[in-house]
Amino acid sequence: MNPSNLRRDFITKPIFGWAKGVLPTMSATEREALEAGDTWWDADLFTGNPDWAKLLAVKPAKLTAEEQAFMTGPVDALCAMLDDWKINWELRDLPPEVWDFIKREKFFGMIIPKEYGGLGFSPFAHSEIVRKISSRSVVAAVTVMVPNSLGPGELLMKFGTDAQRQKWLPSLADGRDIPCFGLTSPEAGSDAASMVDSGIICKGTFEGQEVLGLRLNWHKRYITLGPVATLIGLAFKAYDPDHLVGDQEELGITVALIPSHLEGVDIGRRHLPSMQVFQNGPNWGRDVFIPMDYIIGGQERLGQGWKMLMSALAAGRGISLPSLSAAGAAYAARTTGAYARIREQFNIPIGKFEGIEEPLARIAGTAYLLDAARRMTCTALNLGHHPAVISGIMKLHATERMRVAIDDAMDIHAGKAVIDGPQNYMGNLYRSVPVGITVEGANILTRNLIVFGQGAIRAHPYLLLEMNALSDPDKAKGLDAFDTAFWKHVGHSVKTLFRAWGRSWTKGVIAPAPDAGTATMFYRQLSRYSAAFALCADMALLTMGGALKRKEMLSARFGDILSELYLLSAALKRFEDEGREQIDFAVLEWCMHTGFRTIENRFAEILANFPNRFVAGFLKFIVQPFGASVVGPSDLTTRLCALLILEPGAPRDRLTPDLSHIDDDRGFARLEKAFMLVTSAEDIAKRMRTSKIRNWRDAVAKGVITQAEGEQLAAAQAAAAAVIEVDDFAPEELSPIYKKPADVHQFFQELGEQRAAS
């Protein structure tokens, strides 16, 4: 007669049976993906009541003295060696001396522990290094970041045996071995489970001895560093038709190390991804035999490859591409603000036009937001977390928002960025954007299926517990576990309902927030939206169950809200960590109001398309009684935000920190020099315009300006002209169908001699 038992047997049990048919089922690969990594701030957001004090108490990631020395030493030295035009248009590769330097300075071993000869750097240092190199050369950045992301090194560190680590990590750290990782194949892109690459367990001869191993056949493509790799990390499906290791024939996805010199390995030719010349290409294996101890982790790891890959990706996906994207956005902000300041039309800088201020503000806001999120994510990684959902959010939104920032930068630069040549500092970055959008999980897939699809299960406080209880083969044990989780879920949902109702109807006035000065109001709004999100997510899962997996557009909108909540939390933390600089408040305000507009619009779209119209009406009454009311940042905020990158000073430097600055008299260096000269001569130029004297020498003669001021103005004008000019080429430089002038002269001379002779 225990009340808990009565509740379980007479109330929970029927719900348990109903829930089995309603909650989404999980495939083996889905379960392994969910079990990989962990949660962090995303779980707080899913509660509907985030603990701001906990977030703000987390100290921001910092470089150690050794890591900082590497940044100012080898990283700066590498950047000085990089000529992006020469790399992309002349050599089509990094120069040999750059390859040697990267290997010698152990750029490939940043994440490998010192005990194996690596640098043993933190995730934040890894991110900072990739970010700085990215601001100089995308090709070099990709070359450096890939061995430190998903690949043999990461997998060996997490899952390899001691013998494997001792054998392979030292040579990976110092560049004697160059790694790549083969996952994508013609049959399997986003759906890795459909790969046909196979490994058949059998006996064979290896290094003169008969051993148990696998005979591999594969075809991989899009493999970065593949054409130069000496060690291939390979994903394939393992089979045991002769039951040499057990009763099961299909063992699942497995990961092994394949030295590229083995018989049957065929390293293909090169791909050219969006005209980016980092090493990338296909490879094949035909009846390649490897012993069992080449499986990462040994024979006991047969069939565990997908879980291993997802675990590694949970960290790597939050570092590499977000770092490159944050660098791209910051680079766009610094260059575009400078160009809009020195480029004049109708006798005023184009950055003063409101039509230009709007995209300038968008670039500045994106740069601020992405770097804030990158830093916060690296902080979590430094603390030992592997937040899989957050890593997906970062990869998706960093690359997507970089695309918007680069498009805006191209529009403002106009012809300057369209005409290619050594002086074009934007064109190659623009061409590289689709690569980031596509790799490490295509953004369309990530947005529609991963962020909310995994987040709703992984980050929800009770849903995964309920699903595990429902799938427990011991029904009695499962019912007990479900009873505990379900009623906690009910209590949580009731609290969330009243939180969402009160916070929405008061427009966040009663929502909790820390004392954060002028930013306090933004915390209140995020608390309000978090409660509304948690309530709507619960109702969607309750009414749609497993069908929600197929409602991809709804799932994408929920994912957008979760993503905005995370990114905006990062912006608030950055503002707090940097000491609440009030001059930076404009860019924070721009980010917040832009994000709030997206959140409110996504809520409106969810409610307009919610299949159960009664529930949709109820939710609208609770969470959005006044409709989507946020219209975005004001015009004044937009102008103030744009101004941050139109003028030199600490705000501009805080917004675009730690980019590579090499004084090589090329495009970016010329631009920085011209920007400083033009802004310092602004007062002189104003006096010239007021006097209506066009020639500075005449102005000196009439006493409007001094001789020194005239020379200063002339230097600024010459520097601006040098930036605005674009490259041109002789026809024979661009196409072999044109003969050189000397050849043409010789041709006509020979023709004349022939005619004279005849």
Summary of the structure (lengths in Angstrom):
residues: 758
radius of gyration: 29.6
end to end distance: 123.0
largest distance: 123.0
contacts: 2656
relative contact order: 0.10
helix: 64%
strand: 9%
